[in-house]
Amino acid sequence: MRLLLVEDEVSLADALAHILKKHSYEVDVFYDGEEGLDNAILTIYDLIILDRMLPSMNGTEILKQIRKEGITTPVIFLTAMDGISDRVDGLDCGADDYLVKPFSTEELLARIRALLRRKEKDLQDINMIIVGNVEFTPSTLMVRINEYQSKLTFKEGQLLEYLIMNKGHVLSKEKLFDKIWGFNSDSEFTIVEIYIHNLRKKVVVKGAKISIDTIRGIGYRLKEDV
């Protein structure tokens, strides 16, 4: 299980990371809000532990942006803000749990286990998408083709799901960019080409009965091969 910990109190963050690693979790630690947000969006985590008061961007802003991106990863807020209104605000903006400082590490570990159990149960109820002989489960970002398996990044998963949902239709680069990244993104249109290339390497493998065709001058089309 891979966790993201965003906490600006360095000694606390390092101590928590050490404890979590002793309990067999992989942990990425960041002490700054913007760095935490970037990694929450770009990397797949099983759970995020997030301080509310952070440099450059506070935890509430980070969480709202994560949820806006469609990321449903469970989030635990760690904070000294212990008022009822603070708790309500934190939960309303998308947190799954709220732990007030100071706290016991045993309680934190118990809450992590509880959220991960709940996440695992929820995943069992999610249906996979099948096209050709390709099975894709959006909730886990796993692709399965016969005995072959591959895990996609979050954006790769979004792109594949959108292509599958529009199977047989030509989608322009502009439409794909708008749907997956949004026109307010700082990325360039060329990022679509890069992700299509990566997607082909992971999904259009030997034995796969689908193709992602380039329609010159327009865009791309996912096609089910007979």
N, C-alpha and C positions, 0 to 999 in steps of 0.2 A: 504494500500500500504506500502510495506516494502522497506526502502532505506538503502544503505550502504554509509557512509561518511568516507573517508580516508583523514585526514588533520593533519599535525604535529603541526600546531599552535593551541595549546590547547584552548586558550581563544576564538579564532574564531570558532573552531570546536564545542565547547560546546554551544556557542551562536547560531550557525546555527542549531544544534540539537534541542535546545529549541524552536526556531522559527518553525522548521519543525514539531515538535510534537504538537505545538499549532494549526497547520493546519491539524492535524489528520493523520500525517504520523508516522509509526513506523520507528525508526532510530537506526542503530547500528553504533557506532563511534569507529574508530581506529586511532591511531596517528603514526603508524609505517607501512612502506610499506609491509613487509613480512606478518604481521598480516592481513593487508588489503587483500592481495592476497589470503591467506589461506581461509579467510571467504568468499571472492567473489566466490571461487571455491566450497566450501563446503555447502554454504547456498544459497537459492533461493531468489533473490532480484528483485524488479520491476524496480529499477534504481540505478545507482552507481554514486556518486559524488566524484571525485578523484583529489587530488592535484598533481601537476607534480613533485615538489621537496620534496622528503620524505626521512626519514632515512631508511637505509638498502636496499631499492629498490625504484627507482623513478617511478613516475606514468606511464611513457611511457612503461617501462619494465613490470609493472603490467598489463597494458592494452593489450600489445602484448600477454602475457601469457594467459590472460582471453580469448582472441579471439582464440588463439591456442587450448584451451580446448573446443572450440565450443560454448562458452557462448555468446549469442547475446544480453544480457541485455543492455539497453541504458546507455551510459556513458557520463557525463558532466565533462570536465576538468575545474578545478579552478586553476588559475595560475597568477603569476606576469609577466610571459614571454609573452610579447605582440607584438613581432615582427611578420611580415607576415610569415616568414619562420617557426617560432614557431607554429603558428596556422595551417599552412599547414601540418607540421610534425605531430601535434597532431591529426588532422582529418584523415590523411593518415594511421595512425597506428590503427585506429578503433574507435576514439571518435565520438559521435553523435553531440556534441555541445562543445563550448569553451567559457568560461567566464573569462574575465581578472579582476584581483584584482586591485584596490578596486571595488566592485560592489554593487548594491542595492539588498536587499533581495527580493524586489518586482519583480525585473527582474529574479532572480534565480527561484523564485516560478513560474513565468510565463513560463519559459523555461522547468521546471519540468513538468508542466501541459501539455505543448505542446508535449513533448516527450512521456508522458504516453498516451495521446490521440492517437498519431501515433502508438504506440505499440499496443493499444487495437484494432485499425483498422486493423493492420497487422495480428493480431491473428485471426480475423474473417475470414481471407482468407486461413488459414492453415487447410488442411484436416486432419481428425483424421484417425487413423489406427484401423481396426476392425478385431479381431480374435475370433471365437466363438461368445459369447455374451459380450465380453470385448471390450470396446471402449477406446482407448488411444490417447490423443492429445499431441504430443511431445512438442509443443510450450508452453503449459501451465503445462505440466507434470501431467495432471489430468487423472485418471482412473475412468471409470464409468461402473458399472455392474448392470443393472436394476436400482434400486433406490439407490444403494450403490455408494459412491464416495470416492476417496482417492487421495491425492497429493503425488507424489514421489519426492525424492531428485533428483538432476541433474544426478548423476551417476546411480541411480536406473532406471531413465528414459532411459538413454543410453543403459543400460543392457537389459531392457525389449524390447526396439525397435529392438535391434540386435537379440534377441531371436525370436521375431515375424518375422523379415525379413528372418530368417533361420528356420522357422517353420517346424518341422518334422525331422530336421537334428541334429545329435549329435555334439555338440560343446565342444571341450576340455577346461579344465580350463586354459591351456596356451593360447589358442586362444582368449578366453574371456578376460583374463588379458591383453594380447597384444592390443586388440581392444579398451578396455574401459580405462585401466590405462596406458598402454605403458610399454615396457620393461625398460625404463629409470626411471620408478616410484620407489620411496623408499618403496612402499607397498610390502607385501608378497603375494604369491599365495593364501594363506588362506583367503584373503579379498574377493575372489570370492565366497567362501562358505558363508561368512557372508552376502553378498549382495543378494545371491540367497535365503537365509533364510528370509531376510527382505522382499524381493520381494514376496515370497510366502505368507507371512502374510498379505500383502497389496492387492495382486491381485488374488491369488488362494483362494478365500473366498467361503463361502457357496453360491451355485447357479452359480458360475463361470464355464463356459464350456471349460476351458483349464486346463492343468496341466503342471508343470515343473518337469520332471522326472530326477532323478539321475541315470546316467549310470555308474555303479560302475567301478572305475579304469580308467574312461575316462573323463566324464564331465556331461553335461546336455543337455536336449532336451525339447523344448516347444512343446506341443501336443494339438491339438484341439480335445476336447471330443465330441463324437457323442451323 
